[in-house]
């Protein structure tokens, strides 16, 4: 890699995350599909209550963590410095220093980042185009392809 190119991508990339309607729709779909299976499975009453409770708990937690970003551990912004080092700003006001893992899932409409944290063994962040400015989302995908997912 040329020195000019490495300096350009050593510039910090700031991601300020917004709530996502797209992700909210996907979460409702994924949590609602098991309910459509009830007539086929015909489970007992206590099993319906247990599974429905787990689905509701999962939906509410995922919604607060990933969609509305109101959970204390929800990532509100990310600052990607040099290499794979990132600083996550959480809804609780805490900041967490993390390192990106060797792979990221990158599509034109979806990015999933995986991190190794100091306190936690692993954290992930789902990003959709409606969560970021269009230009920032594009810059993120380009930088990920150059730095993380090297062929």
Secondary structure as the mmCIF struct_conf table of DSSP 4:
data_model
#
loop_
_struct_conf.conf_type_id
_struct_conf.id
_struct_conf.beg_label_comp_id
_struct_conf.beg_label_asym_id
_struct_conf.beg_label_seq_id
_struct_conf.end_label_comp_id
_struct_conf.end_label_asym_id
_struct_conf.end_label_seq_id
HELX_RH_AL_P HELX_RH_AL_P1 UNK A 3 UNK A 8
TURN_TY1_P TURN_TY1_P1 UNK A 9 UNK A 10
BEND BEND1 UNK A 11 UNK A 11
STRN STRN1 UNK A 13 UNK A 16
HELX_RH_AL_P HELX_RH_AL_P2 UNK A 21 UNK A 36
TURN_TY1_P TURN_TY1_P2 UNK A 37 UNK A 37
HELX_RH_AL_P HELX_RH_AL_P3 UNK A 38 UNK A 41
HELX_RH_AL_P HELX_RH_AL_P4 UNK A 45 UNK A 62
HELX_RH_PI_P HELX_RH_PI_P1 UNK A 63 UNK A 67
BEND BEND2 UNK A 68 UNK A 68
BEND BEND3 UNK A 71 UNK A 71
TURN_TY1_P TURN_TY1_P3 UNK A 72 UNK A 73
STRN STRN2 UNK A 75 UNK A 80
BEND BEND4 UNK A 82 UNK A 82
TURN_TY1_P TURN_TY1_P4 UNK A 83 UNK A 84
STRN STRN3 UNK A 85 UNK A 90
TURN_TY1_P TURN_TY1_P5 UNK A 91 UNK A 92
BEND BEND5 UNK A 93 UNK A 93
STRN STRN4 UNK A 95 UNK A 100
BEND BEND6 UNK A 102 UNK A 102
STRN STRN5 UNK A 105 UNK A 107
TURN_TY1_P TURN_TY1_P6 UNK A 108 UNK A 109
STRN STRN6 UNK A 110 UNK A 117
BEND BEND7 UNK A 118 UNK A 121
STRN STRN7 UNK A 123 UNK A 128
HELX_RH_3T_P HELX_RH_3T_P1 UNK A 129 UNK A 131
BEND BEND8 UNK A 132 UNK A 132
HELX_RH_AL_P HELX_RH_AL_P5 UNK A 134 UNK A 147
TURN_TY1_P TURN_TY1_P7 UNK A 148 UNK A 148
BEND BEND9 UNK A 149 UNK A 149
#
